[in-house]
Amino acid sequence: MKIATYNVNGINGHLQVLLRWLQATTPDVVCLQELKAPQEKFPEQAILDAGYQAIWHGQKSWNGVAVLSRNLPMKEIRRTLPGDPDDVHSRYIEVDINGLLIGGLYLPNGNPAPGPKFDYKLSWFKRLTDHAKGLLDQGIPVVLTGDFNVMPTEKDVYKPERWVDDALFRPETRAAFKNLVDQGWTDAIRKLYPEETIYTFWDYFRNAYGRNAGLRIDHFLLSPQVSKRLQAAGVDREVRGWEKTSDHAPVWIQLAGK
């Protein structure tokens, strides 16, 4: 099974890029973030025509998450992260696909930090960590994937000294990510490529992609049952270089059968 995550940065504005990538790579499951479209504006027919069924949670102008499946039945489990009934941001969606639980997430950016947005980021992280612990305690195969908006180490950011005060790289953010992983999750990319420089995001400004001035902020965290099935992982970096594309590139993993 090939599972991918892709922050599309506006699904309607970048739909042709998404469809081109789906046709070229045919992942079995795709988690999308930053749809930037209300529920009724999701391009369901275009996704169906591409061979994928979809479950999505839209939001006008901002956020928005979805899961696409090709030839695999999926069942929605939840479309909100537990812990705050007043949080209306569409940032989390969870589905069951053939007994594999997949949580697709778009963690808050948190800038400017410190401030209310950073406080929200850390509280969201805490809710995610609490929920993730509950999933691990069930002993079921789980994949948590999406745009985490965190560079876990200096290896994951171009010129880290320039990012020390940014919400994506502040010590509190990296500590929250480490606390989550230390529950027993495996960072799929780092399991297979422990030392390589790998980025998943390049800003639109200052020729960041051309200079490879990137960040690794899109991650796959695997429960122990899934980690042992991990065969391959990578970033479809070239997609970032296409015309009218997202500032993220798709990230993927390949899992062996049960």
URHUQUI-V808722 format. One record per backbone hydrogen bond with DSSP energy under -1.0 kcal/mol. NH is the residue of the N-H (numbers start at 0). CO is the residue of the C=O. If there is no record, write none. Layout:
# URHUQUI-V808722
nh->NH co->CO
nh->NH co->CO
This chain:
# URHUQUI-V808722
nh->2 co->252
nh->3 co->28
nh->4 co->250
nh->5 co->30
nh->7 co->32
nh->9 co->33
nh->10 co->34
nh->13 co->9
nh->17 co->13
nh->18 co->14
nh->19 co->15
nh->20 co->16
nh->21 co->17
nh->22 co->18
nh->23 co->19
nh->24 co->20
nh->25 co->21
nh->27 co->1
nh->28 co->1
nh->29 co->67
nh->30 co->3
nh->31 co->65
nh->32 co->5
nh->34 co->63
nh->35 co->62
nh->40 co->37
nh->41 co->38
nh->43 co->41
nh->46 co->42
nh->47 co->43
nh->48 co->44
nh->49 co->45
nh->50 co->47
nh->51 co->46
nh->52 co->68
nh->54 co->66
nh->56 co->64
nh->58 co->36
nh->63 co->89
nh->64 co->56
nh->65 co->31
nh->66 co->54
nh->67 co->29
nh->68 co->52
nh->69 co->27
nh->74 co->95
nh->76 co->93
nh->77 co->93
nh->86 co->83
nh->90 co->88
nh->92 co->103
nh->93 co->77
nh->94 co->101
nh->95 co->74
nh->96 co->99
nh->99 co->96
nh->100 co->140
nh->101 co->94
nh->102 co->142
nh->103 co->92
nh->104 co->144
nh->105 co->90
nh->106 co->146
nh->118 co->114
nh->119 co->115
nh->120 co->116
nh->121 co->117
nh->122 co->118
nh->123 co->119
nh->124 co->120
nh->125 co->121
nh->126 co->122
nh->127 co->123
nh->128 co->124
nh->129 co->125
nh->130 co->126
nh->131 co->127
nh->132 co->128
nh->133 co->129
nh->134 co->130
nh->135 co->131
nh->136 co->132
nh->138 co->135
nh->142 co->100
nh->143 co->220
nh->144 co->102
nh->145 co->218
nh->146 co->104
nh->147 co->216
nh->150 co->167
nh->155 co->152
nh->156 co->153
nh->157 co->213
nh->161 co->158
nh->162 co->159
nh->165 co->162
nh->168 co->165
nh->169 co->165
nh->173 co->169
nh->174 co->170
nh->175 co->171
nh->176 co->172
nh->177 co->173
nh->178 co->174
nh->179 co->175
nh->180 co->176
nh->181 co->177
nh->182 co->179
nh->183 co->180
nh->184 co->180
nh->185 co->221
nh->187 co->219
nh->190 co->186
nh->191 co->187
nh->192 co->188
nh->199 co->214
nh->200 co->214
nh->201 co->246
nh->207 co->204
nh->210 co->206
nh->212 co->207
nh->213 co->211
nh->214 co->200
nh->215 co->155
nh->218 co->145
nh->220 co->143
nh->221 co->185
nh->222 co->141
nh->225 co->222
nh->226 co->222
nh->227 co->223
nh->228 co->225
nh->229 co->226
nh->230 co->253
nh->231 co->253
nh->233 co->251
nh->235 co->249
nh->236 co->234
nh->238 co->235
nh->239 co->236
nh->240 co->237
nh->241 co->238
nh->248 co->199
nh->250 co->4
nh->251 co->233
nh->252 co->2
nh->253 co->231
nh->254 co->0
nh->255 co->228
